[in-house]
Amino acid sequence: MAKPLANRSIVITGSGRGIGAEVAKLVGSLGANVVVNDPGVNLDGSGGDAGPAQSVANEIIAAGGSAVANLDSIATEEGGENLIRQCLDTWGRVDGVVHVAGILRDRMIFNMAESEWDEVIAVHLTGFFNVVKPASIIMRQQRYGRIVGFSSSSGLMGNAGQGNYGAAKAGIAGGVRCLARDLGRYGITSNGIAPTAGTRMTQSIPEAAQQLRAAAPTAAPKAEDVEPQYPAASFVAPMVAYLMTDQAWNVNGKIFHVAGGQVSLALEETAAASIHKASMWTVDELRALVPSRLMSGVINPAPPPPTLDLPGRPVAASA
Ligand SMILES: NC(=O)c1ccc[n+]([C@@H]2O[C@H](COP(=O)([O-])OP(=O)(O)OC[C@H]3O[C@@H](n4cnc5c(N)ncnc54)[C@H](O)[C@@H]3O)[C@@H](O)[C@H]2O)c1
């Protein structure tokens, strides 16, 4: 088999389980030296277990590859630096960083504790900074690097009960696009993946929340319209591995949805409709124009029920 990642050294956060483990095993089989990072925490970030990271590293080695385990939490600056330093000390290079690590603390915003907000932001969004900052210093010196952040449809489109997670995942999408601008000139690419896969994370979604999310009106095609709702996590790995290859040198600042056999390039934020005038709009002008010129045909993802007596809503014509 061709080894397109031979002599590349790649760090993968959260790769003891789920999607990260599949990415680690695939890039290992394609010749990369892999740092399998995972403190083995529970889905909510509590606890810890050295087993998952070590067993994925052992699996890569048993298959003829090269890997080491790392148990640092990337939620701290020190953990991120240790992780990147381990890759550099072990193999002398850091060619790729894939930030897959994640936890969930789902809660409606009116019930959410500040700690639930902070801990989710710390692992996903600050964790992204904690690994890409030290890695980018080395990649810039190498004039070569590959960065992949994990976003989510929750951050790109929205999901009930995930204000903390969606904010972090939108932040990663924004970060990936900005890093592309910071680092492209040094031969470094920065891209994002918004996956759909059957893992303990998706298994944890309560039936009621799944129904609420499925019922939310949306204009965007849902992955489950074309694929089983939660395809195997291994389906996500090839696109990540592709982004690590030399051939992907000119793919930069993009987000890809990956769900089973479907890989989609996400739309970038552009104006869907505009109104313009040379001077400042008045509120009365906006009240008159926004509904017809900006919002016509636009779907509210969570409309209030018809039974709610809402000021401003036109009264439906009676039959
Ligand atoms: N599964 C999906 O359908 C789906 C959808 C959208 C986004 N995602 C994202 O994909 C990524 C992988 O999710 P998954 O479904 O494989 O979840 P998972 O729970 O199976 O794996 C996540 C791993 O991250 C590790 N982790 C948690 N905190 C960490 C920390 N501080 N430092 C290092 N590792 C840590 C966990 O121990 C776990 O092994 C996550 O970022 C998730 O938000 C997944």
The ligand as an SDF file (V2000), in Angstrom:
LIG
                    3D

 44 48  0  0  0  0  0  0  0  0999 V2000
  -19.9180   12.0360   16.7540 N   0  0  0  0  0  0  0  0  0  0  0  0
  -20.5070   12.9990   16.0610 C   0  0  0  0  0  0  0  0  0  0  0  0
  -21.5130   12.7890   15.3260 O   0  0  0  0  0  0  0  0  0  0  0  0
  -19.9760   14.4000   16.1330 C   0  0  0  0  0  0  0  0  0  0  0  0
  -20.7260   15.4260   15.5440 C   0  0  0  0  0  0  0  0  0  0  0  0
  -20.2200   16.7120   15.5300 C   0  0  0  0  0  0  0  0  0  0  0  0
  -18.9750   16.9680   16.1010 C   0  0  0  0  0  0  0  0  0  0  0  0
  -18.2650   15.9610   16.6900 N   0  0  0  0  0  0  0  0  0  0  0  0
  -16.9670   16.2750   17.2590 C   0  0  0  0  0  0  0  0  0  0  0  0
  -16.0260   15.2930   16.8570 O   0  0  0  0  0  0  0  0  0  0  0  0
  -15.0550   15.1320   17.8980 C   0  0  0  0  0  0  0  0  0  0  0  0
  -14.9420   13.6600   18.2780 C   0  0  0  0  0  0  0  0  0  0  0  0
  -16.1600   13.2550   18.8730 O   0  0  0  0  0  0  0  0  0  0  0  0
  -16.5180   11.7250   19.1600 P   0  0  0  0  0  0  0  0  0  0  0  0
  -17.9190   11.5780   18.7670 O   0  0  0  0  0  0  0  0  0  0  0  0
  -15.4830   10.8460   18.6200 O   0  0  0  0  0  0  0  0  0  0  0  0
  -16.4770   11.7430   20.7710 O   0  0  0  0  0  0  0  0  0  0  0  0
  -15.8610   10.7240   21.8400 P   0  0  0  0  0  0  0  0  0  0  0  0
  -16.4460   11.1040   23.1490 O   0  0  0  0  0  0  0  0  0  0  0  0
  -16.0060    9.3190   21.3640 O   0  0  0  0  0  0  0  0  0  0  0  0
  -14.2930   11.0790   21.8330 O   0  0  0  0  0  0  0  0  0  0  0  0
  -13.8090   12.2790   22.3530 C   0  0  0  0  0  0  0  0  0  0  0  0
  -12.4900   11.9890   23.0430 C   0  0  0  0  0  0  0  0  0  0  0  0
  -11.9520   13.2370   23.5140 O   0  0  0  0  0  0  0  0  0  0  0  0
  -11.2790   12.9770   24.7200 C   0  0  0  0  0  0  0  0  0  0  0  0
  -11.1150   14.1870   25.5080 N   0  0  0  0  0  0  0  0  0  0  0  0
  -12.0630   14.8380   26.2360 C   0  0  0  0  0  0  0  0  0  0  0  0
  -11.5010   15.8500   26.9150 N   0  0  0  0  0  0  0  0  0  0  0  0
  -10.1910   15.8800   26.5700 C   0  0  0  0  0  0  0  0  0  0  0  0
   -9.1070   16.7140   26.9340 C   0  0  0  0  0  0  0  0  0  0  0  0
   -9.2560   17.7160   27.8200 N   0  0  0  0  0  0  0  0  0  0  0  0
   -7.8870   16.4620   26.4060 N   0  0  0  0  0  0  0  0  0  0  0  0
   -7.7070   15.4470   25.5030 C   0  0  0  0  0  0  0  0  0  0  0  0
   -8.7120   14.6060   25.1520 N   0  0  0  0  0  0  0  0  0  0  0  0
   -9.9310   14.8320   25.6790 C   0  0  0  0  0  0  0  0  0  0  0  0
  -12.1580   11.9620   25.4270 C   0  0  0  0  0  0  0  0  0  0  0  0
  -11.4580   11.2460   26.4520 O   0  0  0  0  0  0  0  0  0  0  0  0
  -12.6240   11.0690   24.2650 C   0  0  0  0  0  0  0  0  0  0  0  0
  -11.8300    9.9050   24.1500 O   0  0  0  0  0  0  0  0  0  0  0  0
  -15.4770   16.0500   19.0300 C   0  0  0  0  0  0  0  0  0  0  0  0
  -14.8010   17.2880   18.9310 O   0  0  0  0  0  0  0  0  0  0  0  0
  -16.9380   16.2540   18.7830 C   0  0  0  0  0  0  0  0  0  0  0  0
  -17.4200   17.4490   19.3560 O   0  0  0  0  0  0  0  0  0  0  0  0
  -18.7460   14.6840   16.7290 C   0  0  0  0  0  0  0  0  0  0  0  0
  1  2  1  0
  2  3  2  0
  2  4  1  0
  4  5  1  0
  4 44  2  0
  5  6  2  0
  6  7  1  0
  7  8  2  0
  8  9  1  0
  8 44  1  0
  9 10  1  0
  9 42  1  0
 10 11  1  0
 11 12  1  0
 11 40  1  0
 12 13  1  0
 13 14  1  0
 14 15  2  0
 14 16  1  0
 14 17  1  0
 17 18  1  0
 18 19  2  0
 18 20  1  0
 18 21  1  0
 21 22  1  0
 22 23  1  0
 23 24  1  0
 23 38  1  0
 24 25  1  0
 25 26  1  0
 25 36  1  0
 26 27  1  0
 26 35  1  0
 27 28  2  0
 28 29  1  0
 29 30  1  0
 29 35  2  0
 30 31  1  0
 30 32  2  0
 32 33  1  0
 33 34  2  0
 34 35  1  0
 36 37  1  0
 36 38  1  0
 38 39  1  0
 40 41  1  0
 40 42  1  0
 42 43  1  0
M  CHG  2   8   1  16  -1
M  END
$$$$
